């Protein structure tokens, strides 16, 4: 069954994207492929730029779309061949989330987005998914 992890931080979308980069790096070190699902092409471009600049000592191989790269950034409706780690940066849960071994949900300060993520937490809990919650409010601040 899919394991779902929530990360909460104080800050805006830009800070949340920085956390995505850290989670991507951690997943790659564990030899896991990652699909970063974002809401639109603007956020996809912002994440792409952050991944390029994230760590000058190591490259995080990624591409926009669902190509067979270790890290894919997508705002599309289909996950392609990815099935290990899904970082859901959209407010809603994709219908195909359960094909992944792990789903990561990030909560940042934006009222509608926070409420959507609360609803997501409730959805997973009601269906019996294993949930972890990490409050990073003290570590990640704007």
C-alpha positions in Angstrom: 0.0 0.0 0.0 1.2 3.5 -0.8 2.9 5.4 2.1 1.9 9.0 2.3 4.0 11.7 4.0 3.0 15.3 4.6 5.5 18.1 5.2 4.3 21.4 6.6 6.3 24.6 6.5 5.8 28.3 7.2 6.4 30.1 4.0 5.3 30.6 0.4 5.4 28.5 -2.7 9.1 29.4 -3.4 10.2 28.0 0.0 8.1 24.9 -0.7 9.9 24.4 -4.0 13.2 24.6 -2.2 11.9 21.7 0.0 10.9 19.8 -3.1 14.5 20.0 -4.3 15.8 18.6 -1.0 13.3 15.8 -1.1 14.2 15.0 -4.8 17.9 14.9 -3.8 17.2 12.5 -0.9 15.1 10.3 -3.2 17.8 10.1 -5.8 20.4 9.2 -3.2 18.0 6.3 -2.3 18.0 5.3 -6.0 14.3 6.2 -6.5 12.7 7.8 -9.5 10.6 10.8 -8.7 7.6 12.4 -10.4 6.9 16.0 -9.3 3.3 16.8 -10.1 2.7 20.5 -10.3 -0.3 22.6 -11.1 0.8 24.4 -14.2 3.6 25.2 -16.7 4.7 28.2 -14.7 5.3 26.2 -11.5 7.0 23.5 -13.7 9.4 26.1 -15.0 10.1 27.5 -11.5 10.9 24.0 -10.2 13.0 23.2 -13.2 15.1 26.4 -12.5 15.4 25.5 -8.8 16.5 22.0 -9.5 19.2 23.3 -11.9 20.5 25.7 -9.3 19.9 23.6 -6.2 23.4 22.1 -5.6 26.4 23.2 -7.5 28.3 20.1 -6.3 25.9 17.6 -7.8 23.5 17.6 -10.7 19.9 16.5 -10.1 18.9 14.8 -13.5 15.4 16.0 -14.4 13.2 17.0 -17.3 9.8 18.4 -17.8 7.3 15.9 -19.0 7.1 12.2 -18.0 10.2 11.1 -19.9 12.3 8.2 -18.4 14.5 10.6 -16.5 15.2 10.0 -12.8 13.2 13.1 -12.0 10.2 14.2 -14.1 8.2 17.4 -13.7 4.7 17.2 -15.0 1.5 19.2 -14.9 -0.2 16.5 -17.0 -2.8 14.0 -16.3 -0.8 10.8 -16.7 2.3 9.6 -14.8 4.0 7.8 -17.6 6.1 4.9 -16.3 6.9 6.4 -12.9 5.8 4.5 -9.9 8.3 5.0 -7.0 7.9 8.5 -5.5 5.2 11.1 -6.3 5.7 14.6 -5.0 2.2 16.0 -5.3 2.5 19.8 -5.6 -1.0 20.2 -6.8 -3.9 20.9 -4.5 -5.9 17.8 -5.5 -4.9 14.2 -5.4 -4.4 12.5 -8.8 -6.6 9.5 -9.4 -3.6 7.3 -10.1 -1.7 8.1 -6.8 -1.9 4.6 -5.5 0.4 3.2 -8.2 3.3 4.9 -6.4 5.2 3.4 -3.5 5.3 6.7 -1.8 3.4 10.0 -2.1 4.7 13.2 -0.6 2.4 16.2 0.0 3.8 19.6 0.9 1.7 22.2 2.8 2.8 25.8 2.6 1.0 29.0 3.6 -1.6 29.8 1.1 -5.2 29.5 2.5 -6.9 27.6 -0.3 -3.9 25.4 -0.8 -3.7 24.6 3.0 -7.4 23.7 3.0 -7.0 21.4 0.0 -4.1 19.6 1.7 -6.2 19.2 4.9 -8.9 17.6 2.7 -6.2 15.4 1.1 -5.0 14.2 4.6 -8.6 13.3 5.5 -9.0 11.4 2.2 -5.9 9.3 2.8 -6.8 8.7 6.5 -10.4 7.6 5.8 -9.1 5.0 3.3 -6.5 3.6 5.7 -3.3 4.8 4.1 -0.2 4.9 6.3 0.4 8.6 7.1 3.4 10.4 8.3 3.4 14.1 9.2 6.4 16.3 9.6 6.1 19.9 10.8 9.1 21.7 9.5 7.8 25.2 10.5 10.9 25.8 12.7 13.4 24.5 10.1 12.0 26.1 7.0 11.0 29.7 7.4 10.5 32.5 4.9 
